[in-house]
């Protein structure tokens, strides 16, 4: 895991190639079928360029839209392993309805189906890492499928400009602050996927409960859960709040962050602020995710957990 984090910037130099391109139908509207770490790249693309028309489908089948609407979308069957049950099910339904499709995977059943049925596909290199660690590779493949050449160039620059040493120190510091506490990540609505990905890092790398929420919705409900008294104070103090602060957020949201910090301070809650920093949106997002990687990695070390494996997921797959 440590080497995977250090080598993460190299993923943005990956040059994706569409195989069986003569069967490829370009589009500006996309349904991305993806589960777990295999939909995170699509989520992050929407955070970088919200005007992209991407519908991320995290379930069996396809969105329950009329067929005439589905036919306007390119269905991207996206799975790092190529064996994700829900994604394969969605691809089969898309083929049954003669929808335009493209497969993205490192191998597995999806690539076999693509080759057997002459479907356009992008075969990502298998770096023998977990899907949640392959966001850069997956993002580059998605951008190729979406013909986003400008974003391909912008993301490629991360292979040169994204450094891991500074984020490593910050992540190590955060890990110490989170010792024996459950993290809750707060962000603005536009950074929802960033907060969600932080949560996933703690769940899968560290094997601990972690949660997230967004402003301003949490001001209408969740924060009241920390309005403690002598009977509930012990419950509240099991949590540590991580704020992903973005200087480009709506000024009213920035004010909300300040106010809630003051309220939580009076409740005696542990609070950690992680500002989004970088020369552009790409650097802000992926520098933040590197901090999450390092924090979850060092916390896994403290708890004597293997940050690579996901034994409960594997047990669950066998049971179903």
C-alpha positions in Angstrom: 0.0 0.0 0.0 2.8 2.4 0.9 4.4 2.1 -2.5 1.0 2.4 -4.2 0.4 5.7 -2.5 3.9 7.0 -3.4 3.5 5.9 -7.0 0.0 7.4 -7.3 1.0 10.4 -9.5 2.5 8.0 -12.1 -1.1 6.9 -12.9 -1.8 10.2 -14.6 0.8 9.4 -17.3 -1.2 6.4 -18.4 -2.2 6.7 -22.1 -5.6 4.9 -22.5 -6.4 3.3 -25.9 -9.8 2.2 -27.2 -9.7 -1.3 -28.7 -12.2 -2.4 -31.3 -12.6 1.3 -32.0 -14.5 0.8 -35.2 -17.4 -0.3 -33.1 -17.2 2.7 -30.8 -20.0 5.3 -30.8 -18.9 8.6 -29.4 -21.2 10.4 -27.1 -21.5 13.4 -24.8 -23.9 11.6 -22.4 -22.8 8.8 -20.2 -24.0 6.1 -17.9 -21.1 4.8 -15.8 -21.8 1.4 -14.3 -19.5 1.0 -11.3 -19.3 -0.3 -7.7 -17.0 0.4 -4.9 -13.7 1.9 -5.9 -14.6 1.6 -9.6 -17.1 4.5 -9.6 -14.9 7.0 -7.6 -13.1 8.4 -10.7 -16.5 9.2 -12.4 -17.7 10.9 -9.2 -14.5 13.0 -9.0 -14.8 14.0 -12.7 -18.2 15.5 -11.8 -16.5 17.5 -9.0 -13.9 18.8 -11.4 -16.3 19.5 -14.3 -20.0 19.5 -13.1 -21.4 20.2 -16.5 -20.4 16.7 -17.7 -23.5 14.6 -18.3 -22.5 11.5 -16.3 -25.0 9.4 -14.5 -23.2 7.0 -12.1 -25.2 3.8 -11.6 -24.3 1.8 -8.5 -26.7 -1.2 -8.7 -27.7 -4.1 -10.9 -29.2 -3.4 -14.3 -29.6 0.1 -15.7 -31.3 3.3 -14.6 -35.1 2.9 -14.8 -35.5 5.3 -17.7 -37.5 4.9 -20.9 -35.6 3.1 -23.5 -35.7 6.0 -25.9 -33.8 8.0 -23.3 -31.3 5.2 -22.5 -30.4 5.0 -26.2 -29.0 8.6 -26.1 -26.3 7.5 -23.6 -23.1 5.6 -23.9 -23.1 2.9 -21.3 -19.6 2.5 -19.8 -19.2 -0.9 -17.9 -16.5 0.1 -15.5 -14.8 -2.4 -13.2 -11.1 -2.6 -12.2 -11.2 -6.3 -11.8 -13.6 -6.9 -14.6 -15.6 -9.3 -12.5 -18.0 -7.0 -10.7 -21.4 -8.8 -10.7 -23.6 -5.7 -10.8 -21.6 -4.2 -13.7 -21.7 -7.4 -15.7 -25.5 -7.5 -15.2 -25.9 -3.9 -16.4 -23.8 -4.6 -19.5 -25.8 -7.6 -20.4 -29.0 -5.6 -20.1 -27.5 -2.8 -22.3 -26.6 -5.3 -25.0 -30.0 -6.9 -24.8 -31.5 -3.4 -25.5 -28.9 -2.7 -28.2 -27.5 0.3 -26.4 -24.1 1.8 -27.3 -21.5 0.4 -24.8 -17.9 0.5 -23.9 -16.0 -1.6 -21.4 -13.2 -0.5 -19.0 -11.4 -3.1 -16.9 -8.0 -4.6 -16.3 -9.2 -8.0 -17.5 -11.7 -10.6 -16.1 -15.1 -11.4 -17.5 -15.8 -7.9 -18.8 -12.8 -7.9 -21.1 -13.6 -11.5 -22.2 -17.2 -10.4 -23.1 -15.8 -7.4 -25.0 -13.5 -9.5 -27.1 -16.0 -12.2 -27.7 -18.8 -9.7 -28.8 -16.5 -7.2 -30.6 -17.3 -4.4 -28.1 -15.2 -1.3 -27.8 -13.0 -1.6 -24.7 -10.2 0.0 -22.7 -7.9 -2.5 -20.9 -6.3 -0.7 -18.1 -2.9 -2.0 -16.9 -3.0 -4.2 -13.8 -0.8 -2.7 -11.2 -2.0 -5.2 -8.7 -3.5 -2.6 -6.5 -7.0 -2.2 -5.0 -9.6 -0.4 -7.1 -9.8 2.5 -4.7 -6.0 3.0 -5.3 -6.4 3.0 -9.1 -8.5 6.2 -9.4 -5.9 7.9 -11.7 -5.8 5.0 -14.1 -9.6 4.8 -14.2 -10.0 8.5 -14.6 -7.7 8.6 -17.6 -9.6 5.7 -19.2 -12.9 7.5 -18.6 -11.6 10.7 -20.1 -10.5 8.8 -23.2 -13.9 7.2 -23.5 -15.6 10.6 -23.2 -13.2 12.2 -25.7 -12.3 14.9 -23.1 -8.9 15.8 -24.7 -8.4 19.0 -22.7 -9.0 17.2 -19.4 -6.7 14.4 -20.5 -3.9 17.0 -20.9 -4.8 18.7 -17.6 -4.8 15.4 -15.7 -1.5 14.3 -17.3 0.2 17.3 -15.7 -0.5 15.7 -12.3 2.1 13.0 -13.1 4.7 15.8 -12.9 3.2 18.3 -10.4 1.6 16.0 -7.8 4.0 15.3 -4.9 3.4 12.9 -2.1 6.0 13.9 0.6 4.1 16.9 2.0 0.8 15.0 2.0 2.5 12.1 3.8 3.5 14.4 6.7 0.0 15.8 7.0 -1.6 12.4 6.8 0.7 11.1 9.5 -0.2 14.0 11.8 -4.0 13.5 11.2 -3.6 9.7 11.9 -2.2 10.6 15.4 -5.1 13.0 16.0 -7.6 10.3 15.1 -6.3 7.7 17.4 -9.2 5.8 19.0 -11.9 8.0 17.4 -14.4 7.6 14.6 -13.9 10.1 11.8 -16.7 12.1 10.2 -15.8 14.1 7.2 -17.6 17.3 6.4 -17.5 19.2 3.1 -19.6 21.4 0.9 -22.1 19.9 -1.6 -19.7 20.5 -4.5 -17.1 18.4 -2.7 -19.5 15.5 -1.7 -17.5 12.9 -3.6 -14.3 14.1 -2.0 -15.7 13.6 1.5 -17.2 10.2 0.4 -13.8 9.1 -0.9 -12.1 10.1 2.4 -14.7 7.9 4.2 -13.9 5.0 1.9 -10.2 5.2 2.6 -10.8 4.9 6.4 -13.3 2.1 5.9 -11.2 0.0 3.5 -7.6 0.9 4.4 -8.0 1.2 8.2 -11.0 -1.1 8.7 -12.8 1.4 11.0 -16.3 3.0 10.9 -16.2 6.4 9.2 -18.9 8.7 8.0 -19.4 11.9 5.9 -22.0 14.6 5.4 -22.3 17.9 3.5 -23.2 21.5 4.2 -25.7 23.0 4.4 -27.9 19.9 4.9 -26.1 18.7 8.0 -27.0 22.0 9.7 -30.6 20.9 9.6 -30.2 17.5 11.2 -26.9 15.8 12.0 -25.4 18.5 14.1 -28.2 18.2 16.6 -26.8 14.7 17.4 -23.9 16.4 19.1 -26.1 18.6 21.3 -25.1 16.5 24.2 -26.0 16.3 27.9 -24.5 14.3 30.8 -26.0 11.1 29.5 -24.9 11.4 25.8 -21.6 13.2 26.1 -19.6 10.0 26.1 -21.3 9.0 22.8 -20.4 12.3 21.1 -16.7 12.2 22.2 -16.2 9.0 20.2 -16.1 11.1 17.0 -13.6 13.4 15.4 -14.8 15.9 12.7 -12.6 16.5 9.7 -13.5 19.6 7.7 -12.5 19.7 4.0 -12.4 23.5 3.6 -12.6 25.0 0.1 -11.8 28.7 -0.4 -14.0 28.6 -3.5 -17.1 27.5 -1.6 -20.1 29.8 -1.4 -19.3 32.5 1.2 -22.4 31.5 3.1 -21.1 28.0 3.4 -17.7 29.2 4.6 -19.6 31.1 7.3 -21.4 27.9 8.2 -18.1 26.1 8.7 -17.0 28.8 11.1 -20.2 28.7 13.1 -20.4 25.0 13.4 -16.8 24.8 14.5 -17.6 27.2 17.4 -20.7 25.1 18.3 -18.7 21.9 18.3 -15.9 23.4 20.3 -18.3 24.2 23.1 -19.3 20.6 23.0 -15.7 19.5 23.4 -15.5 17.7 20.1 -12.1 16.9 18.4 -12.0 18.9 15.2 -9.4 18.7 12.3 -9.3 21.2 9.4 -7.9 20.1 6.1 -7.9 23.0 3.5 -8.0 22.1 -0.2 -4.7 23.4 -1.5 -3.3 23.5 -5.1 -2.7 25.6 -8.1 -5.9 24.3 -9.8 -8.9 22.1 -9.1 -7.0 19.0 -10.1 -4.3 19.6 -7.5 -6.8 20.5 -4.8 -8.7 17.3 -5.1 -5.9 14.8 -5.6 -3.6 16.4 -3.0 -6.5 16.0 -0.5 -7.0 12.4 -1.5 -3.3 11.7 -0.9 -3.7 13.1 2.6 -6.6 10.7 3.1 -4.5 7.8 1.8 -1.6 8.5 4.2 -3.9 9.2 7.2 -5.8 5.9 6.7 -2.5 4.1 6.0 -0.8 5.2 9.2 -4.0 4.6 11.2 -4.0 1.1 9.9 -0.5 0.6 11.1 -1.5 1.8 14.6 -4.4 -0.7 14.7 -2.3 -3.5 13.2 -4.5 -3.9 10.1 -3.5 -4.7 6.6 -4.4 -1.7 4.5 -4.5 -3.7 1.3 -6.9 -6.5 2.0 -10.6 -6.3 2.4 -11.4 -9.6 4.1 -15.1 -8.9 5.0 -15.8 -8.0 1.3 -14.3 -11.2 0.2 -16.2 -13.2 2.8 -19.4 -11.5 1.7 -18.9 -12.3 -1.9 -18.4 -16.0 -1.1 -21.6 -16.0 1.0 -23.8 -14.7 -1.8 
